[in-house]
């Protein structure tokens, strides 16, 4: 075999993503809140990009609509003609352009003097302070506790190993082995008793049983029966063996049920009461509402909060002016190109999202009319063919988007799911099957809860006969519904 290097030419096709395509895909999959952030970033970083004024002033006009014989665009010519009126006229026109631009810029500064509230300043004032963490909350309380120095140090070490749910995650022996010179094991035990008296009640527990017992001990009501139930019959309680518990505690089942109701009011994760993560705001990207003059639905984008963007007219003129130096001209041209890309990408996002949403509403018409039980299987490929785009484009268009309708604010991806075919030939999505399963369990007799086989028979009576028992069990677990023996009420 001979190895050699030689020049070779060949013709081939390669797929390469241009920067403009990458930016368009990024903009497409941004939710509306993230898109607002992206627009703010572009406005701050690109000097030629600006927001359109609602009144639609002349400065926002298209650059292509300028007259070709603009006197300010021609070069100055020095002649021996004594009449320099035309040159002075051109100088005056340039001065007017600068004056118009400075007047436009000054209009933004004068807003502060009109008494109108600054939206950014108001938003900063109304923004909540970052929440205090559980560690900070416990440390602040621990400073006020009176104890000996070794106990104080031991308590600080214990607080360092309390997780977000409020549980101590290590054994006391491990803390003693690590810092044995600062405190003893007895100091750790004394400190743990003091830490468990801090707020919120139940913090510092090492397991669920201890957490519940701490809260019962600090409760103002008498919970001695509940404490005895938890301390001696915790395992049987978790297995829902209420008759055995009632027999061993020499009481009736009704007394045990009342105790369980009181125990259910206790917090199994007390640490989450402090520094609880706030839910992220959900804003609908698409709004679906019934039409006034027909039985159809109107689909529109919830983009009224998005500002209109345009390229600054003055910078566009400067980029085309032959008198502008090359370095400045290149800088302006690059920024104008970037601004036009972002404007086109946002417009393309609007068109694609609106087409996808309208296609979804057409295919899922019965859901909007009757509810979740009528949700049909809808693969993304069907919507992609309907809209005339690639499957990946539909996936990016629905990612992180929400739709607002009479059924609430729902993820747009919810409408894309598989399913099965009923006896009557009707397609049932997995979401609809799960809704039917929930309806069956809600209607069951809690004294005799249905098994998975019985639920499968009920689904078959509703027309869904192709489900196996293990499929019913899988969906029941996904919906956090316990098995029949745990749902039983005595």
C-alpha positions as CSV (number, residue, x, y, z in Angstrom):
1,X,0.0,0.0,0.0
2,X,1.5,3.3,-1.1
3,X,0.9,6.5,1.0
4,X,1.3,9.8,-0.7
5,X,0.0,13.4,-0.5
6,X,-1.4,15.0,-3.6
7,X,-3.8,17.9,-4.4
8,X,-7.4,16.8,-5.2
9,X,-10.6,18.6,-6.1
10,X,-14.1,17.3,-5.5
11,X,-17.6,18.7,-5.5
12,X,-19.7,17.9,-2.4
13,X,-22.7,19.3,-0.5
14,X,-22.4,20.2,3.2
15,X,-25.0,21.5,5.6
16,X,-23.8,24.5,7.6
17,X,-25.7,26.6,10.0
18,X,-25.2,30.3,9.3
19,X,-25.1,32.7,12.3
20,X,-28.5,34.1,11.2
21,X,-30.1,30.7,11.3
22,X,-28.7,29.9,14.7
23,X,-30.0,33.2,16.0
24,X,-33.4,32.6,14.5
25,X,-33.7,29.1,16.1
26,X,-32.7,30.6,19.5
27,X,-35.3,33.3,19.2
28,X,-38.0,30.8,18.2
29,X,-37.7,28.7,21.3
30,X,-37.6,31.6,23.8
31,X,-40.7,32.1,25.9
32,X,-42.1,35.6,26.0
33,X,-40.5,36.6,29.3
34,X,-37.1,35.4,28.1
35,X,-37.7,37.2,24.8
36,X,-38.3,40.4,26.6
37,X,-34.9,40.0,28.4
38,X,-33.2,39.2,25.1
39,X,-34.7,42.4,23.5
40,X,-33.4,44.4,26.5
41,X,-30.0,43.0,26.1
42,X,-29.9,43.8,22.4
43,X,-31.1,47.4,23.0
44,X,-28.4,47.9,25.5
45,X,-25.6,46.4,23.4
46,X,-26.5,47.6,19.9
47,X,-26.4,51.4,19.5
48,X,-28.3,51.4,16.2
49,X,-31.3,49.4,17.5
50,X,-34.1,51.4,19.1
51,X,-37.8,51.0,20.1
52,X,-40.5,52.3,17.8
53,X,-42.5,55.2,19.2
54,X,-46.2,54.5,19.4
55,X,-47.0,57.7,17.5
56,X,-44.9,56.6,14.5
57,X,-42.7,59.7,14.0
58,X,-40.9,60.5,10.8
59,X,-37.6,59.3,12.2
60,X,-38.9,55.7,12.2
61,X,-39.4,55.7,8.4
62,X,-37.7,53.2,6.2
63,X,-34.2,54.2,4.9
64,X,-35.1,53.0,1.4
65,X,-37.8,55.7,1.1
66,X,-35.3,58.6,1.1
67,X,-35.1,60.5,-2.2
68,X,-32.2,59.6,-4.3
69,X,-31.1,63.2,-4.8
70,X,-30.9,64.1,-1.1
71,X,-28.8,67.2,-1.0
72,X,-27.1,66.1,2.2
73,X,-25.7,63.0,0.6
74,X,-23.6,64.6,-2.2
75,X,-20.0,65.6,-1.8
76,X,-19.0,69.3,-1.5
77,X,-17.5,70.7,-4.6
78,X,-15.2,73.8,-4.4
79,X,-15.7,76.0,-7.4
80,X,-14.7,79.6,-8.4
81,X,-18.3,80.5,-8.6
82,X,-19.0,83.4,-6.3
83,X,-22.5,82.2,-5.6
84,X,-22.1,79.6,-2.8
85,X,-25.9,79.5,-1.9
86,X,-26.2,75.8,-2.7
87,X,-23.3,74.9,-0.5
88,X,-24.7,76.9,2.4
89,X,-28.1,75.3,1.9
90,X,-26.4,71.9,2.2
91,X,-24.7,72.9,5.4
92,X,-28.0,74.1,6.8
93,X,-29.6,70.8,5.9
94,X,-26.9,68.9,7.7
95,X,-27.3,71.1,10.7
96,X,-31.0,70.3,10.7
97,X,-30.3,66.6,10.6
98,X,-28.1,66.9,13.7
99,X,-30.6,69.1,15.4
100,X,-33.4,66.6,14.7
101,X,-31.4,63.8,16.1
102,X,-30.4,65.6,19.2
103,X,-34.0,66.7,19.7
104,X,-35.1,63.1,19.4
105,X,-32.4,62.0,22.0
106,X,-33.4,64.9,24.3
107,X,-37.0,63.7,24.3
108,X,-36.0,60.7,26.3
109,X,-34.2,62.8,28.8
110,X,-37.1,65.2,29.2
111,X,-39.4,62.3,30.4
112,X,-37.8,62.6,33.8
113,X,-39.1,66.2,34.1
114,X,-42.7,65.4,33.1
115,X,-43.6,63.7,36.4
116,X,-44.2,60.3,34.7
117,X,-43.0,57.4,36.9
118,X,-39.8,55.6,35.8
119,X,-40.9,52.0,35.0
120,X,-37.5,50.5,35.8
121,X,-37.2,52.4,39.1
122,X,-40.7,51.3,40.0
123,X,-39.9,47.7,39.2
124,X,-36.8,47.8,41.4
125,X,-38.8,49.3,44.3
126,X,-41.5,46.6,43.9
127,X,-39.0,43.7,43.7
128,X,-39.0,41.6,46.9
129,X,-35.8,41.2,48.8
130,X,-34.1,37.8,48.5
131,X,-35.6,35.4,51.0
132,X,-33.7,34.4,54.1
133,X,-32.3,30.9,53.9
134,X,-33.0,28.3,56.6
135,X,-29.3,28.3,57.7
136,X,-29.4,32.0,58.2
137,X,-32.7,31.8,60.0
138,X,-31.4,29.1,62.5
139,X,-28.1,30.8,63.0
140,X,-29.8,34.1,63.9
141,X,-31.9,32.3,66.5
142,X,-28.9,30.3,67.8
143,X,-27.1,33.5,68.6
144,X,-29.8,34.3,71.1
145,X,-29.6,30.9,72.9
146,X,-27.8,30.9,76.2
147,X,-25.5,27.9,76.6
148,X,-21.9,27.0,77.4
149,X,-19.3,27.7,74.8
150,X,-18.8,24.0,73.8
151,X,-22.5,23.6,73.4
152,X,-22.7,26.8,71.3
153,X,-20.0,25.5,69.0
154,X,-21.7,22.1,68.8
155,X,-25.0,23.8,67.9
156,X,-23.3,25.7,65.1
157,X,-21.9,22.5,63.7
158,X,-25.3,20.9,63.8
159,X,-27.0,23.8,62.0
160,X,-24.3,23.5,59.3
161,X,-25.6,20.0,58.5
162,X,-29.3,20.7,58.5
163,X,-30.7,20.3,54.9
164,X,-33.3,22.5,53.2
165,X,-36.2,20.3,54.5
166,X,-35.0,20.8,58.1
167,X,-33.5,17.4,58.8
168,X,-30.1,16.7,60.3
169,X,-28.2,14.7,57.6
170,X,-25.3,13.3,59.6
171,X,-25.0,11.3,62.9
172,X,-23.8,13.1,66.0
173,X,-20.8,10.6,66.2
174,X,-19.6,11.9,62.8
175,X,-19.6,15.5,64.0
176,X,-17.8,14.5,67.2
177,X,-15.1,12.6,65.2
178,X,-14.5,15.6,63.0
179,X,-14.2,18.4,65.6
180,X,-13.6,16.4,68.8
181,X,-11.3,19.1,70.3
182,X,-14.0,21.8,70.3
183,X,-16.9,19.8,72.0
184,X,-17.8,16.4,73.3
185,X,-20.5,14.0,72.3
186,X,-22.6,15.1,75.3
187,X,-22.3,18.7,74.2
188,X,-23.7,17.6,70.8
189,X,-26.6,15.9,72.4
190,X,-27.4,18.9,74.6
191,X,-27.0,21.2,71.6
192,X,-29.4,19.1,69.5
193,X,-32.1,19.3,72.1
194,X,-31.8,23.1,72.0
195,X,-31.7,23.3,68.2
196,X,-34.9,21.2,68.0
197,X,-36.6,23.9,70.0
198,X,-35.9,26.5,67.4
199,X,-38.4,27.7,64.8
200,X,-39.9,26.3,62.6
201,X,-41.2,23.5,64.8
202,X,-39.7,20.1,63.9
203,X,-36.4,21.4,62.6
204,X,-33.3,19.4,63.5
205,X,-35.0,16.0,63.4
206,X,-33.1,12.9,62.1
207,X,-36.1,11.1,60.6
208,X,-39.8,11.5,60.0
209,X,-40.9,10.0,63.3
210,X,-38.7,12.4,65.3
211,X,-39.9,15.3,63.2
212,X,-43.6,14.6,64.0
213,X,-42.9,14.0,67.7
214,X,-41.1,17.3,68.1
215,X,-44.0,19.2,66.6
216,X,-46.5,17.3,68.8
217,X,-44.4,18.2,71.9
218,X,-44.4,21.9,70.9
219,X,-48.2,21.9,70.1
220,X,-50.4,23.8,72.4
221,X,-53.1,21.1,72.2
222,X,-52.9,17.7,73.9
223,X,-51.5,15.3,71.4
224,X,-50.4,12.5,73.8
225,X,-52.5,9.9,71.9
226,X,-51.0,10.9,68.6
227,X,-47.5,10.8,70.0
228,X,-48.1,7.3,71.3
229,X,-49.5,6.3,67.9
230,X,-46.4,7.6,66.1
231,X,-43.8,6.3,68.5
232,X,-45.2,2.8,68.8
233,X,-47.1,2.1,65.6
234,X,-45.4,4.2,62.9
235,X,-44.7,1.2,60.5
236,X,-48.2,-0.2,60.8
237,X,-49.6,3.3,60.2
238,X,-47.7,3.6,57.0
239,X,-49.1,0.3,55.9
240,X,-52.6,1.5,56.6
241,X,-53.3,-1.4,59.1
242,X,-55.8,0.6,61.2
243,X,-57.7,-2.4,62.6
244,X,-54.5,-3.8,64.1
245,X,-53.5,-0.5,65.5
246,X,-57.0,0.0,67.1
247,X,-56.8,-3.4,68.7
248,X,-53.3,-2.9,70.1
249,X,-54.2,0.6,71.4
250,X,-57.5,-0.6,72.9
251,X,-59.6,1.9,71.0
252,X,-62.0,2.0,68.1
253,X,-61.0,2.8,64.5
254,X,-62.8,6.1,64.6
255,X,-60.5,7.4,67.3
256,X,-57.5,6.3,65.1
257,X,-58.9,8.1,62.1
258,X,-59.4,11.3,64.1
259,X,-55.8,11.1,65.3
260,X,-54.6,10.6,61.7
261,X,-56.5,13.7,60.7
262,X,-54.7,15.7,63.3
263,X,-51.3,14.2,62.4
264,X,-51.9,15.1,58.7
265,X,-51.9,18.8,59.7
266,X,-48.2,18.6,60.8
267,X,-45.4,19.5,58.4
268,X,-43.2,16.7,57.2
269,X,-40.7,19.2,55.7
270,X,-40.6,22.1,58.2
271,X,-37.5,23.6,56.7
272,X,-39.3,24.5,53.5
273,X,-41.3,27.1,55.5
274,X,-38.2,29.3,55.5
275,X,-36.5,30.3,52.2
276,X,-39.1,28.4,50.1
277,X,-38.3,28.8,46.4
278,X,-40.8,31.0,44.7
279,X,-42.8,29.7,41.8
280,X,-41.6,31.1,38.5
281,X,-44.0,33.4,36.7
282,X,-45.9,31.8,33.8
283,X,-47.0,34.1,31.0
284,X,-49.1,32.8,28.2
285,X,-47.6,33.2,24.7
286,X,-50.8,32.3,22.9
287,X,-54.4,33.3,23.7
288,X,-57.3,31.2,22.5
289,X,-60.8,32.7,22.9
290,X,-64.2,32.1,21.4
291,X,-65.2,34.2,18.5
292,X,-68.2,36.6,19.0
293,X,-69.8,36.1,15.7
294,X,-69.3,32.4,15.2
295,X,-68.6,29.1,17.0
296,X,-65.0,29.2,16.0
297,X,-62.0,30.2,18.1
298,X,-59.7,33.2,17.7
299,X,-56.0,32.5,18.1
300,X,-53.7,35.5,18.8
301,X,-50.3,36.0,20.3
302,X,-49.9,37.6,23.7
303,X,-47.1,39.9,22.5
304,X,-48.5,43.3,23.4
305,X,-45.8,43.8,25.9
306,X,-43.0,43.3,23.3
307,X,-41.7,46.6,22.0
308,X,-41.4,47.3,18.3
309,X,-37.9,47.5,17.1
310,X,-36.3,49.5,14.2
311,X,-32.9,50.6,13.0
312,X,-32.0,54.2,13.9
313,X,-32.4,56.4,10.8
314,X,-29.5,58.7,11.6
315,X,-27.0,55.9,12.0
316,X,-28.3,54.3,8.8
317,X,-27.6,57.5,7.0
318,X,-24.1,57.8,8.6
319,X,-23.3,54.2,7.4
320,X,-24.1,55.1,3.9
321,X,-22.4,58.5,3.9
322,X,-19.2,58.4,1.9
323,X,-17.7,61.0,4.2
324,X,-17.8,58.6,7.2
325,X,-14.4,56.9,7.9
326,X,-14.1,53.2,7.1
327,X,-13.7,52.1,10.7
328,X,-16.9,53.8,11.8
329,X,-18.7,52.7,8.7
330,X,-17.8,49.1,9.3
331,X,-18.8,49.3,12.9
332,X,-22.2,50.7,12.0
333,X,-22.8,48.3,9.1
334,X,-22.1,45.3,11.4
335,X,-24.5,46.6,14.1
336,X,-27.2,47.4,11.5
337,X,-26.9,43.9,10.1
338,X,-27.2,42.5,13.6
339,X,-30.2,44.7,14.4
340,X,-31.9,43.6,11.2
341,X,-31.3,40.0,12.0
342,X,-32.9,40.2,15.4
343,X,-35.9,42.1,14.0
344,X,-36.4,39.5,11.3
345,X,-36.0,36.6,13.8
346,X,-38.7,38.0,16.1
347,X,-41.0,38.5,13.2
348,X,-40.4,34.9,12.0
349,X,-41.0,33.7,15.6
350,X,-44.4,35.4,15.6
351,X,-45.5,33.9,12.3
352,X,-44.3,30.4,13.1
353,X,-45.8,30.3,16.6
354,X,-49.1,31.6,15.4
355,X,-49.3,29.0,12.6
356,X,-48.5,26.2,15.0
357,X,-51.0,27.4,17.6
358,X,-53.8,27.6,14.9
359,X,-53.0,24.1,13.7
360,X,-53.2,22.8,17.3
361,X,-56.5,24.4,17.9
362,X,-57.9,22.9,14.7
363,X,-56.8,19.4,15.6
364,X,-57.8,19.7,19.3
365,X,-61.1,21.4,18.7
366,X,-63.0,19.0,21.0
367,X,-60.7,19.6,23.9
368,X,-61.5,23.4,23.8
369,X,-65.2,22.5,23.5
370,X,-65.6,19.7,26.1
371,X,-62.5,19.3,28.2
372,X,-59.5,17.0,28.9
373,X,-61.3,13.7,28.3
374,X,-61.6,14.7,24.6
375,X,-57.9,15.4,24.0
376,X,-56.7,13.5,21.0
377,X,-53.3,12.0,20.1
378,X,-51.4,14.6,18.1
379,X,-47.9,13.9,16.8
380,X,-45.7,16.9,16.0
381,X,-45.1,15.6,12.5
382,X,-48.8,16.2,11.7
383,X,-48.6,19.8,12.7
384,X,-45.2,20.2,10.9
385,X,-46.8,19.0,7.7
386,X,-49.8,21.2,8.2
387,X,-47.7,24.3,8.8
388,X,-45.1,23.4,6.2
389,X,-42.0,23.5,8.4
390,X,-39.6,20.9,9.8
391,X,-40.4,18.7,12.8
392,X,-37.6,20.3,14.8
393,X,-39.1,23.8,14.1
394,X,-42.4,22.7,15.7
395,X,-40.5,21.3,18.7
396,X,-38.6,24.5,19.2
397,X,-41.8,26.6,18.7
398,X,-43.7,24.8,21.5
399,X,-40.8,24.5,23.9
400,X,-41.5,26.4,27.1
401,X,-44.6,28.1,25.6
402,X,-48.0,28.3,27.3
403,X,-51.5,28.7,25.9
404,X,-54.3,30.6,27.6
405,X,-57.8,29.3,27.1
406,X,-61.1,28.7,28.9
407,X,-59.5,25.6,30.5
408,X,-56.7,27.6,32.1
409,X,-53.1,28.3,31.2
410,X,-51.6,25.1,29.8
411,X,-48.2,24.1,28.4
412,X,-48.4,24.1,24.6
413,X,-46.6,20.8,24.6
414,X,-49.5,19.2,26.5
415,X,-51.4,19.0,23.2
416,X,-48.8,16.7,21.6
417,X,-49.0,13.2,22.9
418,X,-49.5,9.6,21.8
419,X,-52.6,7.5,22.6
420,X,-54.7,4.6,21.6
421,X,-57.8,3.8,19.6
422,X,-61.1,3.1,21.4
423,X,-63.7,0.5,20.3
424,X,-65.7,3.1,18.3
425,X,-62.5,4.0,16.3
426,X,-62.1,7.3,18.3
427,X,-58.5,8.2,19.1
428,X,-57.8,8.7,22.9
429,X,-54.6,10.5,24.0
430,X,-52.7,9.3,27.1
431,X,-53.7,12.6,28.8
432,X,-57.4,11.8,28.2
433,X,-56.9,8.2,29.5
434,X,-55.3,9.6,32.7
435,X,-58.2,11.9,33.1
436,X,-60.6,9.0,32.8
437,X,-58.5,7.0,35.3
438,X,-58.7,9.9,37.8
439,X,-62.5,10.2,37.3
440,X,-62.9,6.5,38.1
441,X,-60.8,6.6,41.3
442,X,-62.6,9.7,42.5
443,X,-65.9,8.0,42.1
444,X,-64.9,4.7,43.8
445,X,-66.1,3.5,47.2
446,X,-63.3,4.3,49.5
447,X,-64.3,1.5,51.8
448,X,-63.8,-0.9,48.9
449,X,-61.2,0.7,46.6
450,X,-60.7,-0.6,43.1
451,X,-57.7,-2.7,42.3
452,X,-55.7,-2.1,39.1
453,X,-57.6,-5.0,37.3
454,X,-60.9,-3.5,38.3
455,X,-59.8,-0.1,37.1
456,X,-58.8,-1.7,33.8
457,X,-62.3,-3.2,33.5
458,X,-63.9,0.3,34.2
459,X,-61.7,1.8,31.5
460,X,-62.8,-1.0,29.1
461,X,-66.5,-0.1,29.9
462,X,-65.6,3.5,28.9
463,X,-64.4,2.1,25.5
464,X,-60.6,1.8,26.3
465,X,-60.0,-1.9,26.0
466,X,-56.5,-2.2,24.9
467,X,-54.8,-1.3,28.2
468,X,-52.9,-3.9,30.3
469,X,-53.0,-3.9,34.0
470,X,-49.3,-2.9,34.3
471,X,-50.1,0.2,32.1
472,X,-52.9,1.1,34.6
473,X,-50.4,0.7,37.5
474,X,-47.8,2.8,35.7
475,X,-50.2,5.7,35.1
476,X,-51.5,5.5,38.6
477,X,-48.0,5.8,40.0
478,X,-47.2,8.7,37.6
479,X,-50.3,10.5,39.0
480,X,-49.1,9.8,42.6
481,X,-52.2,7.7,43.4
482,X,-51.5,5.0,46.0
483,X,-52.5,1.4,45.6
484,X,-55.9,0.1,46.7
485,X,-54.9,-1.0,50.2
486,X,-53.5,2.5,50.9
487,X,-56.6,4.2,49.6
488,X,-58.9,2.2,51.8
489,X,-60.9,4.2,54.4
490,X,-62.0,2.3,57.5
